[in-house]
Amino acid sequence: MPFLIFIEAVSYIARVLSLSIRLFANMMSGHALLKILIGFA
Amino acid sequence: MTNFACLSAANPRRMITSAPLDQFEVMSVYSAGETILFSNLSLVLMLNLGLMIAFLNVYNFNLTNNYDFILKNIYQLVQSVVKANLYIRKQQYFAVLFYLFLTLFVANLVGLLPYSFTVTSSFIVTLFISLLHFIGVNIVGVSRHG
């Protein structure tokens, strides 16, 4: 049971970092891809 | 602090270059001394805030023009998500979720303009948003619903 509490707490805290990194990486890769595709034209 | 100023002073027309990763570069637009630095990140953040305020400032909401219609559609979109995911008593926090949705929506839409800057592609902004809501949700949840 303390092990479960520890795992749940870690996942609860890591969700903040994980979701913010996900938004950041998606925006960065999407706009870099758009810029590269525009550069081909 | 002075790195940004030197960088933009040495290369003032860096925004127009066409390397793919140059669009994410934070550089100084206006800096006074060592403490005040106004970068393009803060410029676009203020632009986003002004756009959100101007978009939400519908003083006579009666569905007669297109802006009212767009605003009503976005409202109903967020409301359907909130209704599907929260209990009826927790739906009082709809305003926070609507503001969060509109912030990211406006930021990504402004970032699609050419020669603009995407605020959500800098990690400090997304980390700030997520930490702000994490701390706020924990405080409200423990103090009011605990």
N, CA and C atoms of all chains as a GROMACS GRO file, in nm:
protein
  561
    1MET      N    1   0.080  -0.123   0.000
    1MET     CA    2   0.000   0.000   0.000
    1MET      C    3   0.084   0.128   0.000
    2PRO      N    4   0.190   0.141   0.081
    2PRO     CA    5   0.273   0.262   0.069
    2PRO      C    6   0.340   0.272  -0.066
    3PHE      N    7   0.368   0.158  -0.126
    3PHE     CA    8   0.427   0.159  -0.260
    3PHE      C    9   0.329   0.216  -0.362
    4LEU      N   10   0.202   0.182  -0.349
    4LEU     CA   11   0.099   0.237  -0.438
    4LEU      C   12   0.085   0.387  -0.421
    5ILE      N   13   0.090   0.432  -0.296
    5ILE     CA   14   0.081   0.575  -0.270
    5ILE      C   15   0.197   0.649  -0.334
    6PHE      N   16   0.316   0.590  -0.323
    6PHE     CA   17   0.434   0.652  -0.384
    6PHE      C   18   0.419   0.659  -0.536
    7ILE      N   19   0.372   0.553  -0.599
    7ILE     CA   20   0.358   0.552  -0.744
    7ILE      C   21   0.254   0.653  -0.790
    8GLU      N   22   0.143   0.661  -0.717
    8GLU     CA   23   0.039   0.756  -0.753
    8GLU      C   24   0.086   0.899  -0.739
    9ALA      N   25   0.163   0.927  -0.632
    9ALA     CA   26   0.213   1.064  -0.612
    9ALA      C   27   0.311   1.102  -0.721
   10VAL      N   28   0.397   1.010  -0.758
   10VAL     CA   29   0.494   1.040  -0.864
   10VAL      C   30   0.423   1.066  -0.997
   11SER      N   31   0.322   0.985  -1.028
   11SER     CA   32   0.253   1.006  -1.155
   11SER      C   33   0.172   1.134  -1.154
   12TYR      N   34   0.120   1.172  -1.036
   12TYR     CA   35   0.042   1.295  -1.025
   12TYR      C   36   0.130   1.417  -1.046
   13ILE      N   37   0.253   1.411  -0.995
   13ILE     CA   38   0.343   1.525  -1.011
   13ILE      C   39   0.404   1.526  -1.150
   14ALA      N   40   0.433   1.407  -1.203
   14ALA     CA   41   0.498   1.403  -1.335
   14ALA      C   42   0.404   1.439  -1.447
   15ARG      N   43   0.273   1.434  -1.419
   15ARG     CA   44   0.176   1.469  -1.523
   15ARG      C   45   0.189   1.615  -1.564
   16VAL      N   46   0.222   1.702  -1.469
   16VAL     CA   47   0.240   1.844  -1.499
   16VAL      C   48   0.352   1.864  -1.601
   17LEU      N   49   0.469   1.806  -1.569
   17LEU     CA   50   0.583   1.821  -1.659
   17LEU      C   51   0.555   1.754  -1.793
   18SER      N   52   0.494   1.637  -1.789
   18SER     CA   53   0.474   1.561  -1.912
   18SER      C   54   0.380   1.633  -2.007
   19LEU      N   55   0.270   1.688  -1.954
   19LEU     CA   56   0.175   1.756  -2.042
   19LEU      C   57   0.231   1.886  -2.096
   20SER      N   58   0.310   1.959  -2.014
   20SER     CA   59   0.366   2.084  -2.066
   20SER      C   60   0.473   2.056  -2.170
   21ILE      N   61   0.552   1.951  -2.150
   21ILE     CA   62   0.653   1.915  -2.251
   21ILE      C   63   0.585   1.871  -2.379
   22ARG      N   64   0.469   1.804  -2.364
   22ARG     CA   65   0.397   1.758  -2.483
   22ARG      C   66   0.346   1.875  -2.566
   23LEU      N   67   0.287   1.975  -2.500
   23LEU     CA   68   0.239   2.092  -2.574
   23LEU      C   69   0.355   2.165  -2.640
   24PHE      N   70   0.464   2.184  -2.564
   24PHE     CA   71   0.581   2.254  -2.618
   24PHE      C   72   0.639   2.181  -2.738
   25ALA      N   73   0.654   2.048  -2.729
   25ALA     CA   74   0.716   1.974  -2.838
   25ALA      C   75   0.628   1.971  -2.961
   26ASN      N   76   0.496   1.960  -2.939
   26ASN     CA   77   0.406   1.959  -3.054
   26ASN      C   78   0.407   2.092  -3.127
   27MET      N   79   0.405   2.202  -3.051
   27MET     CA   80   0.405   2.333  -3.114
   27MET      C   81   0.537   2.357  -3.188
   28MET      N   82   0.649   2.320  -3.124
   28MET     CA   83   0.779   2.345  -3.186
   28MET      C   84   0.795   2.263  -3.313
   29SER      N   85   0.760   2.134  -3.307
   29SER     CA   86   0.778   2.051  -3.426
   29SER      C   87   0.683   2.092  -3.537
   30GLY      N   88   0.561   2.127  -3.502
   30GLY     CA   89   0.465   2.167  -3.604
   30GLY      C   90   0.507   2.293  -3.676
   31HIS      N   91   0.554   2.393  -3.601
   31HIS     CA   92   0.591   2.518  -3.666
   31HIS      C   93   0.723   2.502  -3.742
   32ALA      N   94   0.814   2.419  -3.692
   32ALA     CA   95   0.938   2.394  -3.768
   32ALA      C   96   0.908   2.323  -3.898
   33LEU      N   97   0.813   2.230  -3.893
   33LEU     CA   98   0.775   2.159  -4.016
   33LEU      C   99   0.710   2.253  -4.116
   34LEU      N  100   0.624   2.343  -4.066
   34LEU     CA  101   0.562   2.441  -4.156
   34LEU      C  102   0.666   2.530  -4.220
   35LYS      N  103   0.764   2.571  -4.140
   35LYS     CA  104   0.869   2.660  -4.193
   35LYS      C  105   0.952   2.587  -4.300
   36ILE      N  106   0.981   2.460  -4.277
   36ILE     CA  107   1.060   2.382  -4.375
   36ILE      C  108   0.980   2.365  -4.504
   37LEU      N  109   0.852   2.334  -4.492
   37LEU     CA  110   0.770   2.315  -4.612
   37LEU      C  111   0.752   2.445  -4.689
   38ILE      N  112   0.744   2.558  -4.616
   38ILE     CA  113   0.737   2.687  -4.684
   38ILE      C  114   0.868   2.715  -4.755
   39GLY      N  115   0.979   2.673  -4.692
   39GLY     CA  116   1.110   2.696  -4.754
   39GLY      C  117   1.127   2.620  -4.885
   40PHE      N  118   1.057   2.511  -4.903
   40PHE     CA  119   1.065   2.438  -5.030
   40PHE      C  120   0.999   2.512  -5.143
   41ALA      N  121   0.898   2.590  -5.112
   41ALA     CA  122   0.822   2.655  -5.219
   41ALA      C  123   0.898   2.775  -5.276
   42MET      N  124   2.083   3.840  -1.943
   42MET     CA  125   2.008   3.963  -1.967
   42MET      C  126   2.073   4.044  -2.080
   43THR      N  127   2.206   4.060  -2.072
   43THR     CA  128   2.270   4.138  -2.178
   43THR      C  129   2.294   4.055  -2.303
   44ASN      N  130   2.285   3.923  -2.290
   44ASN     CA  131   2.304   3.838  -2.406
   44ASN      C  132   2.202   3.866  -2.514
   45PHE      N  133   2.077   3.883  -2.471
   45PHE     CA  134   1.970   3.908  -2.566
   45PHE      C  135   1.993   4.039  -2.639
   46ALA      N  136   2.032   4.141  -2.564
   46ALA     CA  137   2.051   4.274  -2.624
   46ALA      C  138   2.163   4.270  -2.726
   47CYS      N  139   2.276   4.204  -2.689
   47CYS     CA  140   2.388   4.194  -2.781
   47CYS      C  141   2.348   4.117  -2.907
   48LEU      N  142   2.270   4.012  -2.884
   48LEU     CA  143   2.232   3.926  -2.995
   48LEU      C  144   2.147   4.002  -3.097
   49SER      N  145   2.052   4.079  -3.045
   49SER     CA  146   1.965   4.148  -3.140
   49SER      C  147   2.034   4.273  -3.195
   50ALA      N  148   2.126   4.330  -3.119
   50ALA     CA  149   2.194   4.448  -3.170
   50ALA      C  150   2.291   4.409  -3.280
   51ALA      N  151   2.353   4.289  -3.266
   51ALA     CA  152   2.447   4.246  -3.367
   51ALA      C  153   2.376   4.204  -3.495
   52ASN      N  154   2.253   4.158  -3.481
   52ASN     CA  155   2.184   4.103  -3.596
   52ASN      C  156   2.037   4.144  -3.593
   53PRO      N  157   2.009   4.268  -3.625
   53PRO     CA  158   1.873   4.317  -3.602
   53PRO      C  159   1.768   4.259  -3.696
   54ARG      N  160   1.810   4.209  -3.812
   54ARG     CA  161   1.711   4.158  -3.906
   54ARG      C  162   1.706   4.006  -3.905
   55ARG      N  163   1.728   3.947  -3.786
   55ARG     CA  164   1.734   3.802  -3.775
   55ARG      C  165   1.598   3.738  -3.797
   56MET      N  166   1.492   3.815  -3.776
   56MET     CA  167   1.356   3.762  -3.786
   56MET      C  168   1.323   3.721  -3.928
   57ILE      N  169   1.389   3.780  -4.025
   57ILE     CA  170   1.350   3.761  -4.164
   57ILE      C  171   1.421   3.640  -4.224
   58THR      N  172   1.524   3.587  -4.155
   58THR     CA  173   1.595   3.473  -4.210
   58THR      C  174   1.506   3.350  -4.217
   59SER      N  175   1.550   3.251  -4.293
   59SER     CA  176   1.459   3.141  -4.325
   59SER      C  177   1.505   3.008  -4.272
   60ALA      N  178   1.599   3.004  -4.177
   60ALA     CA  179   1.633   2.877  -4.115
   60ALA      C  180   1.516   2.832  -4.028
   61PRO      N  181   1.488   2.701  -4.024
   61PRO     CA  182   1.363   2.656  -3.962
   61PRO      C  183   1.352   2.682  -3.813
   62LEU      N  184   1.465   2.682  -3.743
   62LEU     CA  185   1.455   2.698  -3.598
   62LEU      C  186   1.477   2.842  -3.553
   63ASP      N  187   1.494   2.935  -3.648
   63ASP     CA  188   1.515   3.073  -3.609
   63ASP      C  189   1.389   3.140  -3.559
   64GLN      N  190   1.274   3.080  -3.588
   64GLN     CA  191   1.150   3.146  -3.548
   64GLN      C  192   1.123   3.132  -3.399
   65PHE      N  193   1.194   3.042  -3.332
   65PHE     CA  194   1.170   3.024  -3.190
   65PHE      C  195   1.266   3.106  -3.105
   66GLU      N  196   1.343   3.193  -3.169
   66GLU     CA  197   1.446   3.264  -3.096
   66GLU      C  198   1.387   3.382  -3.021
   67VAL      N  199   1.419   3.388  -2.892
   67VAL     CA  200   1.372   3.500  -2.810
   67VAL      C  201   1.477   3.609  -2.817
   68MET      N  202   1.437   3.726  -2.864
   68MET     CA  203   1.535   3.835  -2.874
   68MET      C  204   1.471   3.964  -2.825
   69SER      N  205   1.558   4.060  -2.799
   69SER     CA  206   1.512   4.182  -2.735
   69SER      C  207   1.447   4.275  -2.836
   70VAL      N  208   1.334   4.327  -2.800
   70VAL     CA  209   1.270   4.431  -2.880
   70VAL      C  210   1.305   4.567  -2.821
   71TYR      N  211   1.294   4.576  -2.688
   71TYR     CA  212   1.326   4.700  -2.620
   71TYR      C  213   1.387   4.665  -2.486
   72SER      N  214   1.501   4.723  -2.453
   72SER     CA  215   1.560   4.695  -2.323
   72SER      C  216   1.613   4.825  -2.265
   73ALA      N  217   1.581   4.847  -2.139
   73ALA     CA  218   1.628   4.966  -2.070
   73ALA      C  219   1.708   4.922  -1.949
   74GLY      N  220   1.836   4.940  -1.955
   74GLY     CA  221   1.921   4.904  -1.843
   74GLY      C  222   1.936   4.754  -1.830
   75GLU      N  223   1.958   4.710  -1.705
   75GLU     CA  224   1.982   4.569  -1.681
   75GLU      C  225   1.857   4.496  -1.638
   76THR      N  226   1.756   4.569  -1.595
   76THR     CA  227   1.642   4.502  -1.533
   76THR      C  228   1.523   4.486  -1.627
   77ILE      N  229   1.503   4.582  -1.716
   77ILE     CA  230   1.385   4.577  -1.802
   77ILE      C  231   1.426   4.520  -1.937
   78LEU      N  232   1.363   4.409  -1.973
   78LEU     CA  233   1.386   4.351  -2.104
   78LEU      C  234   1.252   4.317  -2.165
   79PHE      N  235   1.224   4.374  -2.279
   79PHE     CA  236   1.098   4.350  -2.348
   79PHE      C  237   1.130   4.271  -2.474
   80SER      N  238   1.107   4.142  -2.470
   80SER     CA  239   1.144   4.058  -2.584
   80SER      C  240   1.024   4.037  -2.675
   81ASN      N  241   1.045   3.964  -2.782
   81ASN     CA  242   0.930   3.937  -2.869
   81ASN      C  243   0.834   3.839  -2.804
   82LEU      N  244   0.883   3.761  -2.708
   82LEU     CA  245   0.793   3.674  -2.632
   82LEU      C  246   0.692   3.754  -2.553
   83SER      N  247   0.741   3.858  -2.484
   83SER     CA  248   0.647   3.940  -2.407
   83SER      C  249   0.559   4.023  -2.498
   84LEU      N  250   0.611   4.062  -2.614
   84LEU     CA  251   0.530   4.137  -2.710
   84LEU      C  252   0.412   4.054  -2.757
   85VAL      N  253   0.438   3.929  -2.794
   85VAL     CA  254   0.330   3.845  -2.846
   85VAL      C  255   0.237   3.801  -2.734
   86LEU      N  256   0.290   3.786  -2.611
   86LEU     CA  257   0.202   3.756  -2.498
   86LEU      C  258   0.104   3.868  -2.475
   87MET      N  259   0.153   3.995  -2.483
   87MET     CA  260   0.061   4.108  -2.466
   87MET      C  261  -0.037   4.118  -2.581
   88LEU      N  262   0.008   4.083  -2.701
   88LEU     CA  263  -0.083   4.081  -2.817
   88LEU      C  264  -0.193   3.977  -2.798
   89ASN      N  265  -0.155   3.860  -2.747
   89ASN     CA  266  -0.254   3.755  -2.722
   89ASN      C  267  -0.356   3.798  -2.617
   90LEU      N  268  -0.306   3.861  -2.513
   90LEU     CA  269  -0.396   3.907  -2.406
   90LEU      C  270  -0.493   4.011  -2.460
   91GLY      N  271  -0.441   4.105  -2.542
   91GLY     CA  272  -0.529   4.206  -2.601
   91GLY      C  273  -0.632   4.146  -2.694
   92LEU      N  274  -0.591   4.044  -2.769
   92LEU     CA  275  -0.686   3.978  -2.860
   92LEU      C  276  -0.794   3.905  -2.781
   93MET      N  277  -0.754   3.840  -2.671
   93MET     CA  278  -0.854   3.770  -2.589
   93MET      C  279  -0.952   3.867  -2.528
   94ILE      N  280  -0.901   3.981  -2.477
   94ILE     CA  281  -0.990   4.080  -2.417
   94ILE      C  282  -1.084   4.139  -2.522
   95ALA      N  283  -1.029   4.168  -2.641
   95ALA     CA  284  -1.112   4.225  -2.746
   95ALA      C  285  -1.214   4.124  -2.797
   96PHE      N  286  -1.177   3.997  -2.792
   96PHE     CA  287  -1.268   3.894  -2.843
   96PHE      C  288  -1.380   3.866  -2.744
   97LEU      N  289  -1.348   3.874  -2.615
   97LEU     CA  290  -1.449   3.845  -2.514
   97LEU      C  291  -1.535   3.966  -2.480
   98ASN      N  292  -1.498   4.083  -2.532
   98ASN     CA  293  -1.568   4.205  -2.492
   98ASN      C  294  -1.690   4.225  -2.580
   99VAL      N  295  -1.782   4.131  -2.574
   99VAL     CA  296  -1.905   4.144  -2.650
   99VAL      C  297  -2.009   4.204  -2.557
  100TYR      N  298  -2.027   4.336  -2.570
  100TYR     CA  299  -2.108   4.404  -2.470
  100TYR      C  300  -2.257   4.379  -2.491
  101ASN      N  301  -2.298   4.351  -2.614
  101ASN     CA  302  -2.439   4.329  -2.639
  101ASN      C  303  -2.454   4.195  -2.711
  102PHE      N  304  -2.458   4.091  -2.631
  102PHE     CA  305  -2.452   3.956  -2.688
  102PHE      C  306  -2.590   3.915  -2.734
  103ASN      N  307  -2.617   3.932  -2.862
  103ASN     CA  308  -2.750   3.896  -2.909
  103ASN      C  309  -2.748   3.818  -3.041
  104LEU      N  310  -2.633   3.763  -3.075
  104LEU     CA  311  -2.622   3.675  -3.193
  104LEU      C  312  -2.667   3.742  -3.321
  105THR      N  313  -2.620   3.863  -3.342
  105THR     CA  314  -2.657   3.927  -3.467
  105THR      C  315  -2.538   3.943  -3.560
  106ASN      N  316  -2.416   3.927  -3.510
  106ASN     CA  317  -2.303   3.932  -3.602
  106ASN      C  318  -2.221   3.804  -3.591
  107ASN      N  319  -2.119   3.793  -3.673
  107ASN     CA  320  -2.045   3.668  -3.684
  107ASN      C  321  -1.958   3.643  -3.562
  108TYR      N  322  -1.907   3.750  -3.496
  108TYR     CA  323  -1.821   3.731  -3.380
  108TYR      C  324  -1.898   3.668  -3.266
  109ASP      N  325  -2.025   3.711  -3.248
  109ASP     CA  326  -2.107   3.649  -3.146
  109ASP      C  327  -2.128   3.502  -3.175
  110PHE      N  328  -2.143   3.471  -3.301
  110PHE     CA  329  -2.167   3.332  -3.340
  110PHE      C  330  -2.044   3.246  -3.313
  111ILE      N  331  -1.925   3.298  -3.348
  111ILE     CA  332  -1.801   3.224  -3.322
  111ILE      C  333  -1.781   3.205  -3.171
  112LEU      N  334  -1.807   3.311  -3.096
  112LEU     CA  335  -1.788   3.303  -2.951
  112LEU      C  336  -1.885   3.204  -2.889
  113LYS      N  337  -2.009   3.203  -2.939
  113LYS     CA  338  -2.108   3.108  -2.886
  113LYS      C  339  -2.069   2.965  -2.921
  114ASN      N  340  -2.013   2.944  -3.039
  114ASN     CA  341  -1.971   2.809  -3.076
  114ASN      C  342  -1.856   2.760  -2.990
  115ILE      N  343  -1.756   2.848  -2.963
  115ILE     CA  344  -1.644   2.809  -2.878
  115ILE      C  345  -1.693   2.780  -2.736
  116TYR      N  346  -1.785   2.863  -2.689
  116TYR     CA  347  -1.842   2.844  -2.555
  116TYR      C  348  -1.911   2.708  -2.545
  117GLN      N  349  -1.990   2.675  -2.647
  117GLN     CA  350  -2.061   2.547  -2.644
  117GLN      C  351  -1.967   2.428  -2.658
  118LEU      N  352  -1.856   2.448  -2.732
  118LEU     CA  353  -1.756   2.341  -2.745
  118LEU      C  354  -1.695   2.307  -2.610
  119VAL      N  355  -1.650   2.413  -2.538
  119VAL     CA  356  -1.590   2.389  -2.407
  119VAL      C  357  -1.695   2.337  -2.310
  120GLN      N  358  -1.818   2.388  -2.323
  120GLN     CA  359  -1.923   2.346  -2.230
  120GLN      C  360  -1.959   2.199  -2.248
  121SER      N  361  -1.954   2.150  -2.370
  121SER     CA  362  -1.985   2.009  -2.392
  121SER      C  363  -1.876   1.920  -2.332
  122VAL      N  364  -1.749   1.964  -2.343
  122VAL     CA  365  -1.640   1.887  -2.283
  122VAL      C  366  -1.653   1.886  -2.131
  123VAL      N  367  -1.686   2.004  -2.074
  123VAL     CA  368  -1.698   2.014  -1.929
  123VAL      C  369  -1.816   1.932  -1.879
  124LYS      N  370  -1.928   1.935  -1.951
  124LYS     CA  371  -2.045   1.857  -1.910
  124LYS      C  372  -2.019   1.708  -1.920
  125ALA      N  373  -1.937   1.668  -2.016
  125ALA     CA  374  -1.911   1.525  -2.030
  125ALA      C  375  -1.814   1.474  -1.926
  126ASN      N  376  -1.733   1.561  -1.865
  126ASN     CA  377  -1.625   1.514  -1.780
  126ASN      C  378  -1.637   1.550  -1.634
  127LEU      N  379  -1.725   1.645  -1.597
  127LEU     CA  380  -1.732   1.687  -1.458
  127LEU      C  381  -1.872   1.667  -1.403
  128TYR      N  382  -1.881   1.650  -1.271
  128TYR     CA  383  -2.010   1.644  -1.205
  128TYR      C  384  -2.076   1.782  -1.210
  129ILE      N  385  -2.204   1.786  -1.177
  129ILE     CA  386  -2.278   1.912  -1.191
  129ILE      C  387  -2.228   2.014  -1.089
  130ARG      N  388  -2.179   1.968  -0.974
  130ARG     CA  389  -2.134   2.061  -0.872
  130ARG      C  390  -1.996   2.118  -0.909
  131LYS      N  391  -1.915   2.039  -0.980
  131LYS     CA  392  -1.782   2.084  -1.017
  131LYS      C  393  -1.783   2.168  -1.144
  132GLN      N  394  -1.898   2.182  -1.206
  132GLN     CA  395  -1.902   2.260  -1.329
  132GLN      C  396  -1.896   2.410  -1.305
  133GLN      N  397  -1.884   2.450  -1.179
  133GLN     CA  398  -1.867   2.593  -1.150
  133GLN      C  399  -1.727   2.640  -1.190
  134TYR      N  400  -1.636   2.545  -1.217
  134TYR     CA  401  -1.502   2.585  -1.260
  134TYR      C  402  -1.491   2.588  -1.410
  135PHE      N  403  -1.605   2.608  -1.477
  135PHE     CA  404  -1.606   2.617  -1.622
  135PHE      C  405  -1.524   2.735  -1.673
  136ALA      N  406  -1.524   2.844  -1.597
  136ALA     CA  407  -1.458   2.966  -1.642
  136ALA      C  408  -1.308   2.946  -1.656
  137VAL      N  409  -1.249   2.870  -1.563
  137VAL     CA  410  -1.105   2.844  -1.569
  137VAL      C  411  -1.070   2.765  -1.694
  138LEU      N  412  -1.152   2.664  -1.723
  138LEU     CA  413  -1.123   2.580  -1.838
  138LEU      C  414  -1.147   2.656  -1.968
  139PHE      N  415  -1.248   2.742  -1.967
  139PHE     CA  416  -1.275   2.823  -2.086
  139PHE      C  417  -1.161   2.921  -2.113
  140TYR      N  418  -1.112   2.983  -2.006
  140TYR     CA  419  -0.999   3.073  -2.020
  140TYR      C  420  -0.874   2.999  -2.068
  141LEU      N  421  -0.853   2.879  -2.015
  141LEU     CA  422  -0.735   2.800  -2.056
  141LEU      C  423  -0.744   2.762  -2.203
  142PHE      N  424  -0.862   2.716  -2.244
  142PHE     CA  425  -0.883   2.680  -2.384
  142PHE      C  426  -0.860   2.800  -2.475
  143LEU      N  427  -0.915   2.916  -2.436
  143LEU     CA  428  -0.904   3.034  -2.521
  143LEU      C  429  -0.760   3.085  -2.527
  144THR      N  430  -0.687   3.073  -2.415
  144THR     CA  431  -0.546   3.114  -2.415
  144THR      C  432  -0.465   3.034  -2.516
  145LEU      N  433  -0.478   2.901  -2.508
  145LEU     CA  434  -0.399   2.818  -2.599
  145LEU      C  435  -0.445   2.833  -2.743
  146PHE      N  436  -0.576   2.851  -2.760
  146PHE     CA  437  -0.632   2.868  -2.895
  146PHE      C  438  -0.578   2.995  -2.960
  147VAL      N  439  -0.584   3.106  -2.888
  147VAL     CA  440  -0.535   3.233  -2.942
  147VAL      C  441  -0.384   3.228  -2.964
  148ALA      N  442  -0.311   3.164  -2.872
  148ALA     CA  443  -0.166   3.158  -2.885
  148ALA      C  444  -0.125   3.079  -3.008
  149ASN      N  445  -0.191   2.965  -3.031
  149ASN     CA  446  -0.154   2.885  -3.147
  149ASN      C  447  -0.201   2.948  -3.276
  150LEU      N  448  -0.313   3.020  -3.271
  150LEU     CA  449  -0.363   3.085  -3.392
  150LEU      C  450  -0.275   3.203  -3.431
  151VAL      N  451  -0.229   3.279  -3.333
  151VAL     CA  452  -0.138   3.391  -3.361
  151VAL      C  453  -0.004   3.339  -3.411
  152GLY      N  454   0.037   3.222  -3.359
  152GLY     CA  455   0.164   3.166  -3.404
  152GLY      C  456   0.162   3.118  -3.547
  153LEU      N  457   0.044   3.098  -3.603
  153LEU     CA  458   0.037   3.054  -3.742
  153LEU      C  459   0.055   3.168  -3.841
  154LEU      N  460   0.047   3.292  -3.794
  154LEU     CA  461   0.069   3.404  -3.884
  154LEU      C  462   0.215   3.407  -3.927
  155PRO      N  463   0.245   3.445  -4.051
  155PRO     CA  464   0.385   3.455  -4.091
  155PRO      C  465   0.457   3.568  -4.017
  156TYR      N  466   0.584   3.544  -3.989
  156TYR     CA  467   0.672   3.636  -3.914
  156TYR      C  468   0.620   3.664  -3.774
  157SER      N  469   0.538   3.577  -3.722
  157SER     CA  470   0.491   3.594  -3.586
  157SER      C  471   0.570   3.502  -3.494
  158PHE      N  472   0.529   3.494  -3.372
  158PHE     CA  473   0.601   3.414  -3.272
  158PHE      C  474   0.500   3.326  -3.200
  159THR      N  475   0.532   3.198  -3.187
  159THR     CA  476   0.442   3.108  -3.117
  159THR      C  477   0.479   3.103  -2.971
  160VAL      N  478   0.389   3.148  -2.886
  160VAL     CA  479   0.422   3.158  -2.744
  160VAL      C  480   0.432   3.019  -2.683
  161THR      N  481   0.346   2.927  -2.728
  161THR     CA  482   0.345   2.794  -2.667
  161THR      C  483   0.459   2.706  -2.715
  162SER      N  484   0.545   2.756  -2.804
  162SER     CA  485   0.661   2.677  -2.842
  162SER      C  486   0.782   2.712  -2.758
  163SER      N  487   0.766   2.792  -2.655
  163SER     CA  488   0.875   2.814  -2.560
  163SER      C  489   0.836   2.746  -2.429
  164PHE      N  490   0.932   2.672  -2.376
  164PHE     CA  491   0.898   2.580  -2.269
  164PHE      C  492   0.860   2.652  -2.141
  165ILE      N  493   0.910   2.774  -2.123
  165ILE     CA  494   0.882   2.844  -1.998
  165ILE      C  495   0.735   2.880  -1.988
  166VAL      N  496   0.671   2.908  -2.103
  166VAL     CA  497   0.530   2.945  -2.102
  166VAL      C  498   0.443   2.824  -2.067
  167THR      N  499   0.471   2.710  -2.131
  167THR     CA  500   0.389   2.592  -2.102
  167THR      C  501   0.413   2.542  -1.960
  168LEU      N  502   0.537   2.550  -1.914
  168LEU     CA  503   0.565   2.509  -1.776
  168LEU      C  504   0.497   2.602  -1.677
  169PHE      N  505   0.494   2.733  -1.709
  169PHE     CA  506   0.427   2.828  -1.621
  169PHE      C  507   0.278   2.802  -1.616
  170ILE      N  508   0.217   2.778  -1.731
  170ILE     CA  509   0.073   2.752  -1.734
  170ILE      C  510   0.039   2.626  -1.654
  171SER      N  511   0.118   2.520  -1.677
  171SER     CA  512   0.084   2.394  -1.610
  171SER      C  513   0.110   2.401  -1.460
  172LEU      N  514   0.218   2.466  -1.419
  172LEU     CA  515   0.245   2.477  -1.275
  172LEU      C  516   0.144   2.566  -1.206
  173LEU      N  517   0.101   2.673  -1.276
  173LEU     CA  518  -0.001   2.763  -1.220
  173LEU      C  519  -0.129   2.687  -1.193
  174HIS      N  520  -0.174   2.609  -1.290
  174HIS     CA  521  -0.299   2.536  -1.272
  174HIS      C  522  -0.283   2.420  -1.174
  175PHE      N  523  -0.164   2.360  -1.170
  175PHE     CA  524  -0.142   2.250  -1.075
  175PHE      C  525  -0.151   2.299  -0.931
  176ILE      N  526  -0.081   2.410  -0.904
  176ILE     CA  527  -0.083   2.464  -0.767
  176ILE      C  528  -0.222   2.514  -0.731
  177GLY      N  529  -0.288   2.583  -0.826
  177GLY     CA  530  -0.421   2.635  -0.799
  177GLY      C  531  -0.522   2.525  -0.777
  178VAL      N  532  -0.517   2.421  -0.858
  178VAL     CA  533  -0.610   2.310  -0.844
  178VAL      C  534  -0.589   2.238  -0.712
  179ASN      N  535  -0.463   2.223  -0.670
  179ASN     CA  536  -0.438   2.157  -0.542
  179ASN      C  537  -0.488   2.239  -0.426
  180ILE      N  538  -0.464   2.371  -0.429
  180ILE     CA  539  -0.509   2.455  -0.318
  180ILE      C  540  -0.661   2.456  -0.309
  181VAL      N  541  -0.727   2.475  -0.424
  181VAL     CA  542  -0.874   2.480  -0.423
  181VAL      C  543  -0.933   2.345  -0.384
  182GLY      N  544  -0.872   2.238  -0.435
  182GLY     CA  545  -0.925   2.106  -0.405
  182GLY      C  546  -0.911   2.070  -0.259
  183VAL      N  547  -0.799   2.104  -0.197
  183VAL     CA  548  -0.782   2.068  -0.056
  183VAL      C  549  -0.867   2.158   0.032
  184SER      N  550  -0.873   2.288   0.001
  184SER     CA  551  -0.940   2.380   0.092
  184SER      C  552  -1.092   2.376   0.076
  185ARG      N  553  -1.144   2.350  -0.042
  185ARG     CA  554  -1.288   2.356  -0.060
  185ARG      C  555  -1.354   2.220  -0.070
  186HIS      N  556  -1.283   2.126  -0.132
  186HIS     CA  557  -1.347   1.996  -0.154
  186HIS      C  558  -1.280   1.885  -0.076
  187GLY      N  559  -1.196   1.918   0.019
  187GLY     CA  560  -1.116   1.816   0.084
  187GLY      C  561  -1.184   1.746   0.197
   0.00000   0.00000   0.00000
